[in-house]
Amino acid sequence: MVSQYRADHVGSLLRPPELLEARVAHADGRLSADDLREVEDRAVLSILQVQREAGVDVFSDGEYRRAMWLTGLPDAVDGFVEGRQVGARRWRGGEPRPAPTASGPTASEPGSAAPQIAPGPTPKMVIGGKLRATRPFTGIEASFLAESAPGPYKVTMPSPTWFMHGYVPGVSDAVYPTRAEALDDLVTIVRDEIRRLVEAGVPYIQVDSIVYVFDYTDPERRREWEEMGVDPDRAIDEAIAADNALLGGLPRDGVHFGLHMCRGNLMSRWHAEGGYDLVAERAFGSLLFDSLLLEYDSDRAGGFEPLRHVRDGTNVVLGLVSSKMAALEAPDDLRRRIAEAARYVPSENLAISPQCGFASVAAGNAISWDDQRRKLELVAETARQVWG
């Protein structure tokens, strides 16, 4: 493991309108793949500069080559078909959004509101055939960051556990008699991808494994799974085993492995509520990642007490700054909350970040470019004040 990144962020960042327009044009057949790549490259270079000026410790490409945080994987894997995933999703909070439009701000207009442009066709995410990777799904991102990032960079990817929402009885069980068999194949696919990134020298690999709190901490959500015949507690153990298996046999020197948990992040809305209490003892104590990136931006996340279960030596990245709301957090409050968390995890094993990405889907959260910049600067400045 490499040293801690004190001023971290989850990865996705607001997309400039020219990139969103180009993606729509490509989906409509009006822009070639090569031309889209050029637009993506320019946008990534621009957002790397934003991060450099903000002073964060680690860089991402903003997930600019994706329609949403997870689409790289199903786009690169045969076996997914169209259909509705299992499990109800009632999104909460946020403000009504305007209809998609090609108008909006540019990256040079820091006070403008984020544009609203549909990201393209809905990805196929129901398991309907034998799952087989057809190509790497983060290779282009990693190679461009290796050439262009002004410092340490991260590559993000979805945990295979998320795609168990696509195990649909009557469809998936015709190919995989059990959920466990489908999950095993997905673990192999993602582990192979991580191995390629490690071999390529990527310094920070982040797995977004949101099912722990998205699915299994909210009491209402747990009841929904039970009604579908899924034992939430057993599913937690299965998720821990699957996520740990992603790192099996991989070298740990020179690479930082992070795991991010969240309660849903869709255009400033959220899905689940509830603290980490129901998953902390098993997950925090058993996950073998170097860092856990945890939401702590609102009362929905509960208190810091569950951090007492964090495995010795594991870093905790406190997601204290909201990527959903424009209001800027008070620096004194952030430092106070870090001190509170240090009652359960040593200060040297803590860091700070926004609670989630600024644009888990291409449309982005209901904040402006200037809001995003100020939030990143606040994260960096708070880290300097606390840890030097």
C-alpha positions in Angstrom: 0.0 0.0 0.0 1.2 3.5 -0.8 0.7 6.4 1.7 -2.7 7.9 2.5 -4.3 10.5 0.2 -5.6 13.0 2.7 -7.6 15.2 0.2 -9.5 12.5 -1.8 -12.7 12.5 -3.9 -14.9 9.7 -5.2 -14.2 10.2 -8.9 -17.1 11.5 -11.0 -17.2 15.2 -11.8 -19.6 17.5 -13.6 -19.4 17.1 -17.4 -19.0 20.2 -19.7 -21.9 20.7 -22.1 -19.7 20.1 -25.2 -18.9 16.6 -23.9 -22.6 15.8 -23.2 -23.6 17.1 -26.6 -20.9 15.0 -28.3 -22.1 11.9 -26.5 -25.7 12.5 -27.7 -24.4 13.1 -31.2 -22.5 9.9 -31.2 -25.5 8.0 -29.9 -27.5 9.5 -32.8 -24.9 8.5 -35.4 -23.9 12.1 -36.0 -20.4 11.9 -34.5 -17.8 9.2 -35.1 -16.1 7.3 -32.3 -12.8 8.9 -33.1 -14.3 12.4 -32.9 -16.0 11.6 -29.6 -12.7 10.4 -28.2 -11.1 13.7 -29.1 -13.8 15.6 -27.3 -13.4 13.3 -24.3 -9.7 13.8 -24.2 -10.0 17.6 -24.2 -12.6 17.5 -21.5 -10.4 15.2 -19.3 -7.4 17.5 -19.7 -9.6 20.4 -18.6 -11.0 18.7 -15.5 -7.5 17.5 -14.5 -6.5 21.2 -14.4 -9.5 22.0 -12.3 -8.4 19.3 -9.8 -4.8 20.5 -9.8 -5.9 24.1 -9.1 -8.2 22.9 -6.3 -5.2 21.1 -4.6 -6.6 17.6 -4.2 -4.1 14.8 -3.6 -5.4 12.3 -6.3 -6.8 12.9 -9.8 -9.5 11.2 -11.8 -10.8 11.6 -15.3 -14.2 12.5 -13.9 -15.6 9.3 -15.4 -16.0 11.4 -18.5 -15.9 8.4 -20.8 -19.0 6.9 -19.2 -22.7 7.6 -19.3 -22.9 6.7 -15.6 -20.6 5.3 -12.9 -21.1 1.6 -13.8 -21.7 1.5 -17.6 -18.1 0.6 -18.6 -18.5 -3.0 -17.3 -21.8 -4.0 -19.0 -20.7 -2.3 -22.3 -17.6 -4.6 -22.3 -19.2 -7.9 -21.2 -21.3 -10.2 -23.2 -24.3 -11.8 -21.5 -26.3 -8.8 -20.3 -29.7 -8.3 -21.9 -32.4 -5.6 -21.8 -34.9 -5.8 -19.0 -35.8 -4.5 -15.6 -33.5 -5.2 -12.6 -35.0 -6.6 -9.4 -35.6 -4.5 -6.3 -37.6 -1.3 -6.0 -35.8 2.0 -6.1 -37.6 5.0 -4.7 -35.3 8.0 -5.0 -35.7 10.7 -2.3 -34.9 14.3 -2.1 -33.5 16.6 -4.8 -35.3 19.1 -7.0 -37.3 18.6 -10.2 -34.9 18.8 -13.1 -35.6 20.5 -16.5 -36.0 18.5 -19.6 -32.8 17.5 -21.4 -31.4 20.3 -23.4 -28.3 21.0 -25.4 -27.8 24.4 -23.8 -25.8 24.9 -20.6 -22.6 26.2 -19.1 -19.1 25.7 -20.3 -16.2 24.8 -18.1 -15.0 28.5 -18.4 -18.3 29.7 -16.8 -17.8 28.7 -13.2 -21.0 30.1 -11.9 -23.3 28.4 -14.3 -25.7 25.6 -13.5 -24.8 22.1 -14.6 -26.4 21.1 -18.0 -29.1 18.5 -18.4 -28.5 16.2 -21.3 -29.5 12.6 -21.6 -26.5 10.3 -21.6 -27.7 7.9 -24.3 -29.4 4.5 -24.3 -30.0 2.6 -21.1 -27.3 0.0 -20.7 -28.2 -3.7 -20.7 -27.9 -4.9 -17.1 -30.0 -8.0 -16.8 -28.0 -11.3 -16.8 -29.4 -13.3 -19.7 -26.4 -15.2 -21.0 -23.0 -16.5 -20.1 -21.0 -13.6 -18.8 -17.8 -13.1 -20.8 -15.5 -10.0 -21.0 -14.9 -8.9 -24.6 -12.4 -6.2 -23.9 -11.0 -4.2 -20.9 -13.4 -1.7 -19.7 -11.1 0.9 -18.0 -8.0 0.5 -20.2 -8.5 3.8 -22.2 -9.1 5.7 -19.0 -6.0 4.3 -17.3 -3.7 4.9 -20.2 -4.8 8.5 -20.7 -4.5 9.3 -17.0 -1.0 7.7 -17.0 0.1 10.1 -19.7 -1.8 13.2 -18.6 -2.5 13.3 -14.8 -0.3 15.9 -13.0 0.0 13.5 -10.0 -1.3 10.3 -8.5 -4.5 9.2 -10.2 -7.3 6.7 -9.5 -9.4 4.5 -11.7 -12.8 3.6 -10.5 -15.0 0.6 -11.3 -18.2 -1.0 -10.0 -18.1 -4.0 -7.7 -19.5 -7.1 -9.3 -22.0 -7.2 -6.4 -24.1 -4.4 -7.9 -24.9 -6.5 -10.9 -26.8 -9.0 -8.8 -29.7 -6.6 -9.2 -29.7 -8.0 -12.7 -30.2 -11.6 -11.6 -33.8 -11.9 -12.6 -35.7 -15.1 -11.8 -37.1 -16.6 -15.0 -34.3 -15.1 -17.1 -30.9 -15.4 -15.3 -31.5 -18.8 -13.7 -31.8 -20.3 -17.2 -28.1 -19.7 -17.5 -26.9 -19.5 -13.9 -29.0 -21.7 -11.6 -27.9 -19.7 -8.5 -26.9 -16.1 -7.8 -23.6 -17.3 -6.5 -22.6 -18.8 -9.8 -23.3 -15.6 -11.7 -21.4 -13.6 -9.1 -18.4 -15.9 -9.4 -18.1 -15.1 -13.1 -18.4 -11.4 -12.5 -15.8 -11.5 -9.8 -13.4 -13.2 -12.2 -14.1 -10.5 -14.8 -13.5 -7.6 -12.5 -10.4 -9.2 -10.8 -8.9 -9.7 -14.3 -9.5 -6.0 -15.0 -7.9 -5.0 -11.7 -4.9 -7.2 -12.4 -4.3 -5.4 -15.7 -4.5 -2.1 -14.0 -2.0 -3.2 -11.3 0.4 -4.5 -14.0 0.0 -1.1 -15.8 1.2 0.7 -12.7 -2.1 2.4 -11.8 -1.4 3.9 -8.3 -5.0 3.9 -6.9 -7.9 1.6 -7.8 -11.3 2.3 -6.3 -14.1 -0.3 -6.3 -17.6 1.3 -5.9 -19.4 -1.3 -3.8 -22.5 0.5 -2.8 -24.8 -2.5 -1.9 -23.8 -2.5 1.7 -25.6 0.7 2.6 -27.7 1.1 -0.6 -29.5 -2.3 0.0 -28.8 -3.6 3.5 -28.9 -0.7 6.0 -32.2 0.9 5.2 -34.9 -1.1 7.2 -37.5 -0.7 4.4 -35.0 -1.8 1.8 -34.1 -4.9 3.9 -37.8 -5.9 4.0 -38.0 -5.6 0.3 -35.1 -8.1 -0.2 -36.6 -10.5 2.3 -39.9 -10.4 0.4 -38.0 -11.4 -2.7 -36.4 -14.4 -0.9 -33.0 -12.8 -0.3 -31.6 -12.9 3.2 -29.9 -9.5 3.7 -27.5 -10.7 6.3 -26.3 -13.6 4.1 -26.1 -11.1 1.2 -23.8 -8.9 3.2 -21.4 -11.8 3.8 -21.5 -12.8 0.1 -20.7 -9.2 -0.8 -17.7 -9.1 1.6 -16.4 -12.4 0.1 -16.8 -11.2 -3.4 -15.1 -7.8 -2.9 -12.2 -9.4 -1.0 -11.8 -11.9 -3.8 -11.2 -9.1 -6.2 -7.8 -8.6 -4.5 -6.9 -12.2 -4.2 -3.4 -13.0 -5.4 -2.6 -9.4 -6.4 0.5 -7.5 -5.3 -0.2 -4.8 -2.8 3.0 -2.8 -3.0 2.8 0.5 -4.8 -1.0 0.4 -5.3 -3.7 1.8 -3.1 -7.0 -0.1 -3.1 -10.1 1.8 -2.0 -13.7 0.7 -1.6 -16.5 3.3 -1.7 -20.0 2.9 -0.1 -22.9 5.2 -0.7 -26.7 5.5 -0.3 -27.4 6.4 -3.9 -26.4 9.6 -5.8 -28.7 10.5 -8.7 -29.1 14.2 -9.7 -28.9 15.2 -6.0 -31.3 12.5 -4.9 -30.6 9.5 -2.6 -32.1 6.1 -2.2 -31.4 4.7 1.2 -31.2 6.0 4.8 -29.7 4.6 7.9 -26.3 4.3 9.7 -23.6 1.7 9.2 -24.5 -0.2 12.3 -26.1 -3.2 10.5 -23.0 -3.8 8.3 -20.1 -2.4 10.3 -19.0 -5.3 12.4 -18.8 -7.7 9.5 -17.8 -5.3 6.6 -15.6 -2.8 8.3 -13.8 -5.6 10.2 -13.3 -7.9 7.2 -12.8 -5.9 4.0 -9.2 -6.1 3.0 -9.0 -2.8 1.1 -6.5 -0.1 2.1 -9.2 2.6 2.4 -13.0 2.7 3.0 -14.6 5.8 1.5 -17.7 6.4 3.5 -20.6 8.9 3.3 -20.9 11.1 6.4 -22.4 14.3 4.9 -25.8 14.2 6.6 -27.8 12.7 9.4 -28.8 9.9 7.0 -25.4 8.3 7.6 -25.7 8.1 11.3 -22.8 8.6 13.7 -19.2 7.6 13.8 -19.6 4.9 16.4 -19.6 2.0 13.8 -16.0 3.0 12.9 -14.9 1.2 16.0 -15.2 -2.0 13.9 -12.7 -0.8 11.2 -9.9 -3.3 10.8 -6.6 -2.1 12.2 -4.5 -0.2 9.7 -7.4 0.5 7.3 -7.8 4.1 6.3 -11.2 5.8 6.5 -12.0 8.6 4.0 -14.7 10.6 5.7 -17.2 11.9 3.1 -18.0 15.0 5.0 -18.6 17.4 2.1 -21.8 17.1 0.2 -21.7 16.7 -3.6 -25.5 17.0 -3.7 -26.0 20.4 -2.1 -24.6 23.8 -3.1 -24.2 25.1 0.4 -20.5 25.1 1.5 -19.7 23.4 4.7 -18.1 25.4 7.6 -14.4 24.6 7.9 -14.6 24.5 11.7 -17.5 22.0 11.5 -15.4 19.7 9.3 -12.4 19.8 11.6 -14.6 19.1 14.6 -16.2 16.1 12.9 -12.8 14.8 11.9 -11.8 15.0 15.6 -15.0 13.1 16.6 -14.2 10.3 14.1 -10.6 10.2 15.5 -12.2 8.8 18.7 -12.7 5.6 16.8 -10.0 5.5 14.1 -6.6 7.0 14.7 -6.1 10.4 13.0 -3.2 9.1 10.9 -5.7 6.7 9.3 -8.3 9.3 8.4 -8.8 11.5 5.3 -11.5 13.7 3.9 -13.5 13.8 0.6 -17.0 14.7 -0.8 -19.5 12.0 0.2 -19.9 10.8 -3.4 -19.2 11.9 -6.9 -20.5 15.1 -8.4 -22.0 13.3 -11.4 -22.7 9.6 -10.9 -24.8 10.0 -14.0 -23.9 12.2 -16.8 -26.5 14.9 -16.0 -24.8 15.6 -12.8 -26.0 16.8 -9.4 -27.9 20.1 -8.9 -24.9 22.2 -8.2 -22.8 24.6 -10.3 -19.3 24.4 -11.6 -18.3 27.0 -9.1 -19.9 24.9 -6.3 -17.9 21.9 -7.4 -14.6 23.9 -7.5 -15.2 25.4 -4.0 -16.1 22.0 -2.6 -12.9 20.4 -3.9 -10.9 23.4 -2.6 -12.5 23.0 0.8 -11.5 19.3 1.0 -7.9 20.2 0.1 -7.7 23.1 2.5 -9.2 21.1 5.4 -6.8 18.3 4.8 -3.8 20.7 4.9 -5.1 22.3 8.2 -5.7 18.9 9.9 -2.7 16.9 8.6 -0.3 19.4 7.3 
